[in-house]
Every structure is written in C-alpha cells, then in structure tokens.
Amino acid sequence: MSNNDKSVVSRLRKLISEGKYSPGERLGEVAVAEQLGVSRTPVRLAFRTLEQEGLLQQAGKRGFMVREFTQVDVHCAVEVRGVLEGLAARRLAEQGLPPSVDKELSFWIQKGRALIDKGYLLESDINQWSELNAHFHGIIIDSIGSGVVADAIARNNHLPFAAADSIIIDGDDLEREFKKLQLAQFHHELIFQSLKRGEGARAEMLMREHALIGLRYPELLADSE
C-alpha cells in the first residue's frame, strides 16, 4: 500500500471515529473521493482495508456502509488485543530473545527513535510510524513459535479499532500527536528492554498498557497542554 493509500485509510478512520460518517451510512467511492480530494482508486482500497478492520461492512454487491459499534465494543476489543500481545511478549521473554529477533526489533526501535528525536512530527511521519509500529508488534507475535496467539489476534483485529496499526493520528494537531507517539516509542523501548532481560511479567504488563495508548492517553495529553 502506497503512502497516499495509507493516508486515505487514516483520514477515513478518523472521520468514522469522530462520527462524521454515521453508523449505517452508505459510503460511495465517488462522493468520498471528492470529499478527500483524491481519485477513486485509493478510496476503493481504503474501503477494503477498513472492512477488514471492522469499521465498514458490505452493503449490496459493491457498496459499503459504516458498521454499528459502541465505545464499549472498542474498549473491549483493544483490551483483548493487549491481553493477547502481552501473552506473546511474556512467552518471548521467557523463551529468550533470539539474536535474529533482537536485531529486527532493534532496527525498528532505531527507526522510531530517529522519527521522534527530531522533536516534532510531520504529516509524512504518520505513515512511517504506522510501518514501524506494525513491524514491532508483528515481530513479537510471530517469534513465539506458535500460531495460536497470532490467529487469535488476527480474528480480534476484525473488530473496530482493535488492530495495533489502527491507532488514530490527528494530522490537524501534530503537536499533541507527537507527544502520543513519543510515549508510544518509550513504551516500545521499555518492552524491548524487558524482552532482552527475560522479564516476562514486566513485558506482559507493558504490552497490555501499551495497547491503551489510543484510548486512555489522549485525555491526559490534552490536560498537559
């Protein structure tokens, strides 16, 4: 998926989260493309991605509509992901971090550090964060030697806003979003540290807390401004 396609997905995800598109509302490619100022192709791809994330559902042969869900649904789905990812992190820490996995995680940690260390966030950084975040989470899940947790997370990711890469980053408030990603990067580094040290319980706790960044932290970050 190109950066432009990812941007359309992110913008639509934000609009749905804000209620700009109501539950049950039908979405047309042409109308949405005109609203976002893009062609129909990235909108079509975005619709498919958001269907996989549980935000849209098919309406007829070719159309989509906004899926109905509650904040309780979102919170439960995110907490379930935290539990499952926490389990993966604990098992990986207890098994011992293989050198190859250590190297992979370190690479994406450094990518995140480079993005954050410049002290501000650009709109183009959003897609970079999405990529490195997906790799960081995916490596941990895929490195425990069992597909059971990965399969459970994959099923849970079909629920609204449950997936790790469905975090909403507001391009209209990059200063506040920088603080959120700065904290997320710090979480990544703490999780990596606990994995390297074989601290299973700590890795699990940190991973579960990390899942809540999109739910619990925006209010705290807003209060700190």
N, C-alpha and C positions, 0 to 999 in steps of 0.2 A: 504494500500500500504506500503510495507516494505521500509526501508531506502535505500536499494540498488535500488529498483524500482524508488524511488523518485530521486535518484542520476542520473539515466539514463535519466529520464524526463528532469532534469535540464541541463544535458550536451547536449542533443539533442536540447533543446530550445535555448541554447547559440549558438550552431553551425548554427542553422537556422537564428538566429538574425544576425550573422556575415556573412551570405551569403555563408557558406561552403557547404550548400545544396541549389542549385539554385531553384527559383520558377519554378514549372512544373517538377522538377526532381523526378523520381520514386525512392522510398526507399525500399530496400529489407531487411527482418529480418536478413538473414544470413550475408550479407555484413556489415550492421550496427553493428551487434553483434560482428563481427570480428574486426571492427574498434575500438569499445569501449572496447573490451576485456571482454565481458560478454556473458551470454547464451542468447538464443533466447527469453526466457520467459519474462524477464524484458523489452526487446525491443518491444515485441508484446504489452505488457501493456502500454508502453510509447507511442506507435503509437496511441492507442485508446485515451489516455489522451490528446495528442496533437491534435487529430482530434476534440475532444470536445472544445479545446481552439481555434480552428480555424486556426491552423498552418499547419495541414495536411488535405487532403481530400482523399476519397477513389478513387482508380484507378483500376477498374475491381472488381472482386469478393473478392479478398483477399489482394490486394496491396494498397499502399498509395503513394501519391505524395505531394510535398511541394506546399502549396496554394500560389497563387499570391496575394500580397498586397503591399501597398505603406506605406511610413512613415507617410503620411497624414492620411491614414486609422488607423494606430496605435495610433497616437496622438488624433484623434477624439474619438476613442473607449475608450481610457484612460480618456479623459476629460468627456465623458458621464458617466463613472463609478464614477468619482469624484463628478459630479453633483448629481447622484442618492444616493451615500453613504453620501454626505453632507446633502441631504434631510432627510435621515434616522437619522443621528446624530442630526439634528436640532429638529426633531419631538420627539426623545427620550429625549433630554434635556428639551424641553418644557413640556413634559408629566410628567417629574420627574423620576429619576433613581430608579427603584425598588430595594430593598435590595438584592434580589437574583441575579439580573443583576450586581449590584455593586460588589458583591462577586466574580462572574465569571470573570468580567473584571479585577478586582484586582489580581486574581490568575494569569492570563496570562501576566499582566503587570509585576508582580514579576518574572515570568519565563524569560521574556525579559531582565529585569534588571540583573538577575543572569548571563545571557549569555553575556551581554555587560560589566558588572562590572569587569570581569577578565582582561579587557584591550586589548584583542586580539581575533582573530577569528580562529577557527579550521575548517577544511573541514567538520567535523562531525556536526558542529554547524549549517550548512546550512539547513539541514532537520529539526532541532529543531526550527529554525526561521520560516521556512515555516509553520510548525504546529501551532505555537503560533500566527503567523500573520493571518492565516486562521480563527482561533478561535476568535481573537479580532474583525476582520471585520464581521464575521458571527453573533456573538452575538449582535452587534449593529443593523444589518439589521433585525435579527429575533425577536427583542424585541420591535418593534414599534406597534405591534398589527394589522398589515396589510400585506398581501402577495403581494400587488401590486408592491411595490418597489423591493422586493426580486425577483419577477417574471421578472421585467424589467432588473435587474442586471444579472439574470441567462441567459437571452437572449443575453445581451451585452457581457457576458463572452465567448460566442462562437466566438467572433472576436479576431484576433491576438493580443496577449499580453495585452488584456483588463482586465483579471481577477487579483484580488489582489495577488493571490498566483503564478502568472506567472512572478513575478519580477526576473530578471536575476542576479545571484550572481556568479561572476567570481572566480572560485576556484584557478586560477593561479595568482590572485592578491588579496589575502585575506586582506592585509593591507588597500588597498583602499576600499574594500568591508566592512571592519569593520567600517570605517567612515560612509558609507552609512547606515548601519544598526544601528549605534549609533544615527544617525539623525532620522531614522525611529522610533526607540524606544522613542526618545524625543518627536516626534510627537504623538505617542500613549499616552504618559503620559499627554501631553497638552490636547489632545482630551478627555481623561478620566477626567481630572480636569474640563474642561468646561461642561461635561455631569453632573458631580456631583454638579456643581454650578448652573445648569439650564440655562447656557448661550448658547441659541440656535443658534444665529447668529455666535458666535465665533466657536462653534462646527462645524457648516456647513463650515465656511471658512477654518478651519484647516483640515477638512476631504478632501476638494477639493484640497488643497495644497499638502496634503499627497499623493494623487493619482499620483502626478507628480514626485515623487522621482526617479523613474526609467528613466524618460525622461529628466528632466532638471538638476538634481543634479550631475550626473557623470562628466559632463564637469567642473562644479565648484569644485568638489572634486579633479579632476585631476590637476586643476590650483593651488590648495592649497598645492600640494606636493612639 
